[in-house]
Amino acid sequence: MRTYIVLSAVLLLSACATPQERAARKQAEMAEMIAIYGPACDRLGYAQQSDQWRNCIISLSAKDEMQRYGNGYPGYGPGWGGRYWGGGFWGRGW
């Protein structure tokens, strides 16, 4: 219950951020993504600061997030397997 209250408070406080604060937060997130994934995109042959290089960074970040958090939801994630498609309702052979 305590965790729920803390998360609710954080959510409410983040909703109170000004547009400038939200923009600064997004800019900081992008700078962190560039620092993490930029060297890999450089090694893959993309020219720095090009649209393809930026797309590479976003793609690698999204891939990592799916690997990290995608399996946390039943029925979602890699392949959307699980009970609905593999052996559940649709797998009964009707």
N, CA, C and O atoms as a GROMACS GRO file, in nm:
protein
  376
    1MET      N    1   0.082  -0.119   0.000
    1MET     CA    2   0.000   0.000   0.000
    1MET      C    3   0.087   0.125   0.000
    1MET      O    4   0.056   0.225  -0.066
    2ARG      N    5   0.196   0.118   0.074
    2ARG     CA    6   0.286   0.233   0.084
    2ARG      C    7   0.346   0.265  -0.053
    2ARG      O    8   0.357   0.382  -0.090
    3THR      N    9   0.383   0.161  -0.127
    3THR     CA   10   0.440   0.181  -0.260
    3THR      C   11   0.338   0.247  -0.352
    3THR      O   12   0.373   0.336  -0.431
    4TYR      N   13   0.212   0.205  -0.343
    4TYR     CA   14   0.107   0.264  -0.424
    4TYR      C   15   0.092   0.413  -0.396
    4TYR      O   16   0.075   0.492  -0.488
    5ILE      N   17   0.099   0.451  -0.271
    5ILE     CA   18   0.086   0.593  -0.232
    5ILE      C   19   0.204   0.673  -0.286
    5ILE      O   20   0.185   0.783  -0.339
    6VAL      N   21   0.324   0.618  -0.273
    6VAL     CA   22   0.443   0.689  -0.322
    6VAL      C   23   0.437   0.704  -0.474
    6VAL      O   24   0.465   0.812  -0.526
    7LEU      N   25   0.401   0.598  -0.544
    7LEU     CA   26   0.391   0.606  -0.690
    7LEU      C   27   0.283   0.705  -0.734
    7LEU      O   28   0.301   0.778  -0.831
    8SER      N   29   0.173   0.708  -0.662
    8SER     CA   30   0.066   0.804  -0.693
    8SER      C   31   0.114   0.947  -0.673
    8SER      O   32   0.084   1.035  -0.754
    9ALA      N   33   0.188   0.970  -0.565
    9ALA     CA   34   0.240   1.104  -0.538
    9ALA      C   35   0.338   1.148  -0.646
    9ALA      O   36   0.334   1.262  -0.691
   10VAL      N   37   0.425   1.056  -0.688
   10VAL     CA   38   0.522   1.088  -0.793
   10VAL      C   39   0.450   1.120  -0.924
   10VAL      O   40   0.486   1.215  -0.994
   11LEU      N   41   0.349   1.042  -0.956
   11LEU     CA   42   0.272   1.065  -1.078
   11LEU      C   43   0.203   1.201  -1.074
   11LEU      O   44   0.205   1.274  -1.173
   12LEU      N   45   0.142   1.233  -0.962
   12LEU     CA   46   0.074   1.362  -0.951
   12LEU      C   47   0.173   1.479  -0.959
   12LEU      O   48   0.144   1.580  -1.022
   13LEU      N   49   0.287   1.464  -0.896
   13LEU     CA   50   0.386   1.571  -0.900
   13LEU      C   51   0.446   1.586  -1.040
   13LEU      O   52   0.476   1.698  -1.083
   14SER      N   53   0.464   1.475  -1.111
   14SER     CA   54   0.518   1.486  -1.246
   14SER      C   55   0.419   1.552  -1.341
   14SER      O   56   0.458   1.614  -1.440
   15ALA      N   57   0.291   1.540  -1.312
   15ALA     CA   58   0.189   1.605  -1.395
   15ALA      C   59   0.192   1.756  -1.377
   15ALA      O   60   0.141   1.829  -1.461
   16CYS      N   61   0.250   1.802  -1.267
   16CYS     CA   62   0.256   1.945  -1.239
   16CYS      C   63   0.376   2.012  -1.304
   16CYS      O   64   0.394   2.133  -1.289
   17ALA      N   65   0.459   1.938  -1.375
   17ALA     CA   66   0.578   1.995  -1.437
   17ALA      C   67   0.537   2.090  -1.549
   17ALA      O   68   0.439   2.068  -1.621
   18THR      N   69   0.615   2.195  -1.563
   18THR     CA   70   0.590   2.291  -1.669
   18THR      C   71   0.637   2.232  -1.802
   18THR      O   72   0.715   2.138  -1.803
   19PRO      N   73   0.591   2.287  -1.914
   19PRO     CA   74   0.639   2.238  -2.044
   19PRO      C   75   0.791   2.248  -2.057
   19PRO      O   76   0.853   2.162  -2.120
   20GLN      N   77   0.850   2.352  -1.999
   20GLN     CA   78   0.995   2.368  -2.005
   20GLN      C   79   1.065   2.256  -1.927
   20GLN      O   80   1.168   2.205  -1.971
   21GLU      N   81   1.009   2.218  -1.812
   21GLU     CA   82   1.068   2.111  -1.733
   21GLU      C   83   1.056   1.977  -1.805
   21GLU      O   84   1.150   1.897  -1.804
   22ARG      N   85   0.941   1.952  -1.867
   22ARG     CA   86   0.924   1.828  -1.942
   22ARG      C   87   1.019   1.824  -2.061
   22ARG      O   88   1.076   1.718  -2.091
   23ALA      N   89   1.036   1.936  -2.129
   23ALA     CA   90   1.129   1.941  -2.243
   23ALA      C   91   1.273   1.917  -2.197
   23ALA      O   92   1.348   1.846  -2.263
   24ALA      N   93   1.309   1.975  -2.084
   24ALA     CA   94   1.445   1.955  -2.031
   24ALA      C   95   1.466   1.809  -1.992
   24ALA      O   96   1.574   1.755  -2.013
   25ARG      N   97   1.363   1.745  -1.935
   25ARG     CA   98   1.373   1.605  -1.897
   25ARG      C   99   1.390   1.517  -2.021
   25ARG      O  100   1.472   1.425  -2.021
   26LYS      N  101   1.314   1.545  -2.126
   26LYS     CA  102   1.325   1.468  -2.251
   26LYS      C  103   1.461   1.489  -2.316
   26LYS      O  104   1.519   1.396  -2.372
   27GLN      N  105   1.512   1.611  -2.308
   27GLN     CA  106   1.643   1.640  -2.365
   27GLN      C  107   1.751   1.563  -2.290
   27GLN      O  108   1.845   1.511  -2.351
   28ALA      N  109   1.738   1.555  -2.157
   28ALA     CA  110   1.834   1.479  -2.077
   28ALA      C  111   1.825   1.330  -2.109
   28ALA      O  112   1.927   1.262  -2.115
   29GLU      N  113   1.703   1.279  -2.128
   29GLU     CA  114   1.686   1.138  -2.165
   29GLU      C  115   1.753   1.109  -2.300
   29GLU      O  116   1.818   1.006  -2.316
   30MET      N  117   1.737   1.199  -2.396
   30MET     CA  118   1.797   1.179  -2.527
   30MET      C  119   1.949   1.185  -2.518
   30MET      O  120   2.018   1.108  -2.585
   31ALA      N  121   2.002   1.276  -2.436
   31ALA     CA  122   2.148   1.284  -2.419
   31ALA      C  123   2.202   1.154  -2.359
   31ALA      O  124   2.309   1.108  -2.397
   32GLU      N  125   2.128   1.095  -2.267
   32GLU     CA  126   2.169   0.968  -2.208
   32GLU      C  127   2.165   0.856  -2.312
   32GLU      O  128   2.255   0.772  -2.316
   33MET      N  129   2.061   0.854  -2.395
   33MET     CA  130   2.051   0.754  -2.500
   33MET      C  131   2.167   0.767  -2.599
   33MET      O  132   2.222   0.666  -2.644
   34ILE      N  133   2.204   0.890  -2.633
   34ILE     CA  134   2.316   0.913  -2.726
   34ILE      C  135   2.445   0.861  -2.664
   34ILE      O  136   2.526   0.798  -2.733
   35ALA      N  137   2.465   0.887  -2.535
   35ALA     CA  138   2.587   0.841  -2.468
   35ALA      C  139   2.594   0.688  -2.464
   35ALA      O  140   2.702   0.631  -2.476
   36ILE      N  141   2.480   0.622  -2.448
   36ILE     CA  142   2.478   0.477  -2.437
   36ILE      C  143   2.485   0.409  -2.573
   36ILE      O  144   2.566   0.320  -2.593
   37TYR      N  145   2.400   0.451  -2.666
   37TYR     CA  146   2.385   0.381  -2.794
   37TYR      C  147   2.460   0.445  -2.910
   37TYR      O  148   2.478   0.382  -3.014
   38GLY      N  149   2.504   0.568  -2.895
   38GLY     CA  150   2.575   0.637  -3.003
   38GLY      C  151   2.699   0.564  -3.052
   38GLY      O  152   2.716   0.548  -3.173
   39PRO      N  153   2.787   0.517  -2.961
   39PRO     CA  154   2.906   0.445  -3.008
   39PRO      C  155   2.873   0.319  -3.088
   39PRO      O  156   2.943   0.287  -3.184
   40ALA      N  157   2.768   0.248  -3.050
   40ALA     CA  158   2.729   0.128  -3.125
   40ALA      C  159   2.683   0.166  -3.265
   40ALA      O  160   2.716   0.098  -3.362
   41CYS      N  161   2.607   0.273  -3.276
   41CYS     CA  162   2.560   0.317  -3.407
   41CYS      C  163   2.676   0.368  -3.492
   41CYS      O  164   2.674   0.353  -3.614
   42ASP      N  165   2.777   0.429  -3.427
   42ASP     CA  166   2.898   0.469  -3.500
   42ASP      C  167   2.966   0.346  -3.558
   42ASP      O  168   3.007   0.346  -3.675
   43ARG      N  169   2.980   0.241  -3.476
   43ARG     CA  170   3.046   0.118  -3.523
   43ARG      C  171   2.965   0.048  -3.631
   43ARG      O  172   3.021  -0.026  -3.712
   44LEU      N  173   2.835   0.069  -3.633
   44LEU     CA  174   2.752   0.010  -3.738
   44LEU      C  175   2.763   0.086  -3.869
   44LEU      O  176   2.710   0.043  -3.971
   45GLY      N  177   2.833   0.200  -3.867
   45GLY     CA  178   2.861   0.272  -3.991
   45GLY      C  179   2.774   0.393  -4.019
   45GLY      O  180   2.782   0.450  -4.128
   46TYR      N  181   2.691   0.432  -3.923
   46TYR     CA  182   2.606   0.550  -3.945
   46TYR      C  183   2.686   0.676  -3.915
   46TYR      O  184   2.762   0.682  -3.819
   47ALA      N  185   2.667   0.777  -3.998
   47ALA     CA  186   2.735   0.905  -3.978
   47ALA      C  187   2.670   0.976  -3.859
   47ALA      O  188   2.548   0.984  -3.848
   48GLN      N  189   2.755   1.027  -3.769
   48GLN     CA  190   2.704   1.095  -3.650
   48GLN      C  191   2.614   1.212  -3.688
   48GLN      O  192   2.639   1.282  -3.786
   49GLN      N  193   2.512   1.230  -3.609
   49GLN     CA  194   2.414   1.338  -3.621
   49GLN      C  195   2.329   1.330  -3.748
   49GLN      O  196   2.261   1.426  -3.783
   50SER      N  197   2.333   1.214  -3.816
   50SER     CA  198   2.244   1.197  -3.931
   50SER      C  199   2.111   1.139  -3.883
   50SER      O  200   2.101   1.090  -3.771
   51ASP      N  201   2.011   1.146  -3.969
   51ASP     CA  202   1.881   1.090  -3.932
   51ASP      C  203   1.890   0.940  -3.909
   51ASP      O  204   1.825   0.887  -3.819
   52GLN      N  205   1.970   0.870  -3.991
   52GLN     CA  206   1.986   0.726  -3.975
   52GLN      C  207   2.052   0.693  -3.841
   52GLN      O  208   2.016   0.595  -3.777
   53TRP      N  209   2.148   0.774  -3.800
   53TRP     CA  210   2.218   0.755  -3.672
   53TRP      C  211   2.120   0.773  -3.557
   53TRP      O  212   2.121   0.694  -3.462
   54ARG      N  213   2.036   0.876  -3.564
   54ARG     CA  214   1.936   0.898  -3.460
   54ARG      C  215   1.834   0.784  -3.457
   54ARG      O  216   1.795   0.739  -3.349
   55ASN      N  217   1.791   0.737  -3.574
   55ASN     CA  218   1.699   0.625  -3.579
   55ASN      C  219   1.761   0.499  -3.520
   55ASN      O  220   1.693   0.420  -3.454
   56CYS      N  221   1.890   0.480  -3.543
   56CYS     CA  222   1.961   0.366  -3.487
   56CYS      C  223   1.959   0.373  -3.334
   56CYS      O  224   1.934   0.273  -3.267
   57ILE      N  225   1.985   0.490  -3.279
   57ILE     CA  226   1.985   0.509  -3.134
   57ILE      C  227   1.848   0.478  -3.076
   57ILE      O  228   1.837   0.407  -2.975
   58ILE      N  229   1.744   0.530  -3.138
   58ILE     CA  230   1.609   0.507  -3.089
   58ILE      C  231   1.573   0.358  -3.101
   58ILE      O  232   1.510   0.303  -3.011
   59SER      N  233   1.612   0.295  -3.209
   59SER     CA  234   1.582   0.153  -3.228
   59SER      C  235   1.652   0.066  -3.124
   59SER      O  236   1.591  -0.025  -3.068
   60LEU      N  237   1.779   0.093  -3.098
   60LEU     CA  238   1.852   0.015  -2.998
   60LEU      C  239   1.793   0.036  -2.859
   60LEU      O  240   1.784  -0.058  -2.780
   61SER      N  241   1.754   0.159  -2.830
   61SER     CA  242   1.693   0.187  -2.701
   61SER      C  243   1.560   0.113  -2.685
   61SER      O  244   1.533   0.055  -2.580
   62ALA      N  245   1.478   0.116  -2.790
   62ALA     CA  246   1.349   0.048  -2.785
   62ALA      C  247   1.368  -0.104  -2.770
   62ALA      O  248   1.294  -0.169  -2.698
   63LYS      N  249   1.468  -0.158  -2.839
   63LYS     CA  250   1.496  -0.301  -2.830
   63LYS      C  251   1.535  -0.338  -2.687
   63LYS      O  252   1.487  -0.438  -2.633
   64ASP      N  253   1.621  -0.258  -2.626
   64ASP     CA  254   1.661  -0.284  -2.487
   64ASP      C  255   1.542  -0.275  -2.393
   64ASP      O  256   1.530  -0.356  -2.302
   65GLU      N  257   1.456  -0.177  -2.413
   65GLU     CA  258   1.339  -0.164  -2.326
   65GLU      C  259   1.246  -0.283  -2.340
   65GLU      O  260   1.191  -0.330  -2.240
   66MET      N  261   1.227  -0.332  -2.461
   66MET     CA  262   1.142  -0.450  -2.480
   66MET      C  263   1.203  -0.572  -2.412
   66MET      O  264   1.132  -0.651  -2.351
   67GLN      N  265   1.335  -0.586  -2.423
   67GLN     CA  266   1.400  -0.700  -2.358
   67GLN      C  267   1.392  -0.687  -2.206
   67GLN      O  268   1.375  -0.786  -2.135
   68ARG      N  269   1.404  -0.564  -2.158
   68ARG     CA  270   1.404  -0.541  -2.014
   68ARG      C  271   1.264  -0.548  -1.954
   68ARG      O  272   1.245  -0.609  -1.849
   69TYR      N  273   1.167  -0.486  -2.019
   69TYR     CA  274   1.035  -0.473  -1.960
   69TYR      C  275   0.926  -0.549  -2.034
   69TYR      O  276   0.818  -0.568  -1.979
   70GLY      N  277   0.952  -0.592  -2.155
   70GLY     CA  278   0.849  -0.654  -2.236
   70GLY      C  279   0.796  -0.786  -2.181
   70GLY      O  280   0.680  -0.820  -2.203
   71ASN      N  281   0.880  -0.859  -2.110
   71ASN     CA  282   0.836  -0.987  -2.056
   71ASN      C  283   0.761  -0.971  -1.925
   71ASN      O  284   0.718  -1.070  -1.867
   72GLY      N  285   0.746  -0.850  -1.878
   72GLY     CA  286   0.679  -0.828  -1.751
   72GLY      C  287   0.528  -0.834  -1.758
   72GLY      O  288   0.462  -0.830  -1.655
   73TYR      N  289   0.472  -0.842  -1.878
   73TYR     CA  290   0.328  -0.844  -1.894
   73TYR      C  291   0.286  -0.975  -1.959
   73TYR      O  292   0.329  -1.004  -2.071
   74PRO      N  293   0.202  -1.054  -1.894
   74PRO     CA  294   0.161  -1.181  -1.952
   74PRO      C  295   0.088  -1.162  -2.084
   74PRO      O  296   0.000  -1.076  -2.095
   75GLY      N  297   0.124  -1.240  -2.182
   75GLY     CA  298   0.059  -1.232  -2.312
   75GLY      C  299   0.120  -1.130  -2.404
   75GLY      O  300   0.083  -1.123  -2.521
   76TYR      N  301   0.213  -1.050  -2.356
   76TYR     CA  302   0.279  -0.950  -2.439
   76TYR      C  303   0.428  -0.977  -2.441
   76TYR      O  304   0.476  -1.066  -2.371
   77GLY      N  305   0.498  -0.902  -2.520
   77GLY     CA  306   0.642  -0.920  -2.528
   77GLY      C  307   0.679  -0.989  -2.658
   77GLY      O  308   0.602  -0.986  -2.754
   78PRO      N  309   0.797  -1.050  -2.661
   78PRO     CA  310   0.844  -1.112  -2.785
   78PRO      C  311   0.746  -1.215  -2.837
   78PRO      O  312   0.721  -1.316  -2.771
   79GLY      N  313   0.692  -1.192  -2.955
   79GLY     CA  314   0.604  -1.286  -3.019
   79GLY      C  315   0.460  -1.287  -2.969
   79GLY      O  316   0.376  -1.354  -3.029
   80TRP      N  317   0.430  -1.218  -2.866
   80TRP     CA  318   0.296  -1.215  -2.806
   80TRP      C  319   0.245  -1.356  -2.784
   80TRP      O  320   0.128  -1.386  -2.807
   81GLY      N  321   0.333  -1.441  -2.740
   81GLY     CA  322   0.296  -1.581  -2.717
   81GLY      C  323   0.207  -1.593  -2.596
   81GLY      O  324   0.135  -1.501  -2.559
   82GLY      N  325   0.213  -1.705  -2.536
   82GLY     CA  326   0.138  -1.724  -2.414
   82GLY      C  327   0.005  -1.790  -2.438
   82GLY      O  328  -0.018  -1.853  -2.542
   83ARG      N  329  -0.080  -1.776  -2.343
   83ARG     CA  330  -0.202  -1.857  -2.339
   83ARG      C  331  -0.302  -1.823  -2.448
   83ARG      O  332  -0.382  -1.909  -2.485
   84TYR      N  333  -0.301  -1.703  -2.501
   84TYR     CA  334  -0.403  -1.665  -2.597
   84TYR      C  335  -0.380  -1.723  -2.735
   84TYR      O  336  -0.476  -1.761  -2.802
   85TRP      N  337  -0.255  -1.731  -2.780
   85TRP     CA  338  -0.229  -1.775  -2.916
   85TRP      C  339  -0.176  -1.918  -2.922
   85TRP      O  340  -0.214  -1.994  -3.010
   86GLY      N  341  -0.091  -1.955  -2.828
   86GLY     CA  342  -0.025  -2.085  -2.839
   86GLY      C  343  -0.110  -2.202  -2.793
   86GLY      O  344  -0.133  -2.294  -2.871
   87GLY      N  345  -0.155  -2.200  -2.672
   87GLY     CA  346  -0.224  -2.316  -2.622
   87GLY      C  347  -0.357  -2.285  -2.559
   87GLY      O  348  -0.420  -2.374  -2.501
   88GLY      N  349  -0.401  -2.165  -2.570
   88GLY     CA  350  -0.526  -2.127  -2.507
   88GLY      C  351  -0.642  -2.140  -2.601
   88GLY      O  352  -0.655  -2.241  -2.671
   89PHE      N  353  -0.726  -2.043  -2.603
   89PHE     CA  354  -0.849  -2.043  -2.680
   89PHE      C  355  -0.826  -2.078  -2.827
   89PHE      O  356  -0.894  -2.164  -2.882
   90TRP      N  357  -0.730  -2.011  -2.891
   90TRP     CA  358  -0.708  -2.029  -3.035
   90TRP      C  359  -0.636  -2.160  -3.065
   90TRP      O  360  -0.637  -2.205  -3.180
   91GLY      N  361  -0.573  -2.221  -2.966
   91GLY     CA  362  -0.500  -2.344  -2.991
   91GLY      C  363  -0.582  -2.469  -2.968
   91GLY      O  364  -0.526  -2.579  -2.966
   92ARG      N  365  -0.712  -2.458  -2.949
   92ARG     CA  366  -0.795  -2.574  -2.917
   92ARG      C  367  -0.835  -2.655  -3.039
   92ARG      O  368  -0.888  -2.765  -3.025
   93GLY      N  369  -0.812  -2.604  -3.157
   93GLY     CA  370  -0.845  -2.678  -3.278
   93GLY      C  371  -0.993  -2.675  -3.314
   93GLY      O  372  -1.045  -2.773  -3.368
   94TRP      N  373  -1.059  -2.568  -3.287
   94TRP     CA  374  -1.202  -2.557  -3.315
   94TRP      C  375  -1.223  -2.540  -3.461
   94TRP      O  376  -1.337  -2.529  -3.506
   0.00000   0.00000   0.00000
